[in-house]
Amino acid sequence: MITVDQLPFALKLFTALGCGLVAGVFFAFSTFVMSALARLQPREGIIAMQSINITAIDPLFMVALFGTGLACLFLAIASLSKWDQPGAVYLLLGSLVYLVGTILVTIVFNVPLNDALAIAKPDSTEGANLWARYLTNWTLWNHVRTIAAFGAAALLTIGLCDRTVQ
């Protein structure tokens, strides 16, 4: 089995940068995109977010989000064999924070909210009510994803820089 000290520097770097990139995308949504959409009339906000959710299923974004998750999974498994090294602990923790706080939260909370919005009728009262709840709930879970991805990037960077796992 490959141990943490045998992992290529490039994999650790890719994973840390991937977490930072995903954190940046989610940060943009948390800080201004959702606020801008909330200023629109419900009909326009629903239509805009439905369009965003369709275009977000883009190969480059999916590689950034889930490719980083796959790299985190690999780092987490490999880190277990070197648990006693400080750098390995950071790699494991960073990977787990990303996998749980970003990937799992996306799958369990944000995607179902997106799926419900996808079938909403923008001109209906039900659609407007759903939109009000969506804005609050989706943004809350996006904040969690943002913090998790940023925290994972920080932990992985510390693990990357620790000389005991080079």
N, C-alpha and C positions, 0 to 999 in steps of 0.2 A: 504494500500500500504506500502511496505517496504521502510523505509527512509534510508538515508545514514548512520546515526548512528547505524542502525540495521544490516547493511550489515556485513557479516562475514569478519573478517580479512583475512581469507584464499582467498576469492574471490578477494579482493583488491591486495593481494600479487601475486596471480596467474596472474592477469591482468598485473601488472607492470613487472613481470618476463617474461611473454609472449611477451610483447612489446620489452623488451631487447633482448630476444632470436631472434625474427624476425629481429630486427635491426642488430644483429650480422651476421645473414645469408646474409642480403642485403649488409652489409658493406663489407663482404668478396668478393661478386661479384663486388662491386664498386671499391674496392682497388686493387684486383689482378686477379680474375677469368676472367673478361672481357678483361683486358689487355693481359692476356696470350692467350686468344682466338683470339684477334686481331693480334697477332704475327704469327698465323698460316695462311697458304694459305686459301683463301676464301672457297674452297671446304671442307677442313678439319675443318675449323671453323664452317661452317654451319652444317656439320654432327655432330660435338661435341655438339653444342648448341641444335640441334634437340634432341639429346639423353638426354641432361640435362633437357630439357623441359618436356620430357616424364617421366623421373624418378622423377622430382620434384612433380609430382602428386602422392605423397606418403601420406598415412594416417597420419603419425606422423607430417609431415610438414603442411598438410592441417589443422590438429587440432591446431598446433601452430599458423598458420596464421589466420584462420577463427574462431577457438575457442576463440582466444584472441579478435577478432572482436566482437563476440557474448557477451563476458564478458564486453567489452567496451560499447556496446549498453545497456546492463543492468545497468552498472554503470552510464552512461549518464542519462538515464531515472530516476533512483533513486536519482541522485544528484540534479535534478531539484526541488525536494521537500524540499531541505535544501540549497538553493542557497545562503542564508545569511551566511553560515558557510564557513570560508576560505578553509578548507579542501575539501569541496564539490565543490568549484569552480575549484580547481586543478584536482579533479577527473573528472569533466565534461569536462574541457579543454583538459586534457590528452586523454580522451576517444574520443572526437571529432577529435583531431589531428590524432589519429590512424585511425579512421574510414574514414576520408577524405583523409589524406595524404598517408595512406598505403593501405587500402582496396579499396577505390574508384579509386585511381591512378592505382592500380594493374588491376582492372577490365576494366577501360576506356583506359589505355595506354599500359601497359606491355602485357596483354593477347592478345589483337589484334595484336601486333607486333609478339608475339610468334606464333599466328595462321598463320600469313602471312609467317613466316619463315618455318613453318611445311610443307607447300606445295611447298617450293622453291626447284628447281632442283640444287643441289650442283655444277654440272659441267657446268651450263649455265652462259652466260654473265649476264642475268637478275638476276640469283641467286647471282652472285658476286656483282652486283650493289645494290641489296636488302641488302646483308650482310653489305656493307659499311654504308648504312643508318641505318640499324638495330643496329649496334655497337654504333653509336652516339646517336640515339633516345632512345634505350632501356636503355643504361647506364645513360643518363640524367634523365629519369623517375625513374630509380633505385636509383639514388642519392636522389631524392625527397622522395622516400619511406624510405630510410635509415634514413634521417634526421627526418622525421615524426615519425617513430617508436622509434627512440632514444629520441626525444623530448617528445613523449607520455610517455615513460618509466620514464623519469625524472619528468614530471608533476604528474604522478600517484604515484611515490615514495614520492614526497612532500605531496600529498594528503593522502597517507597511513600513513605517519609519523606525520601528524598534529593531535595533541591530541584532538582537538575540534570535530573530527568525529569518535573517537574510539568507 
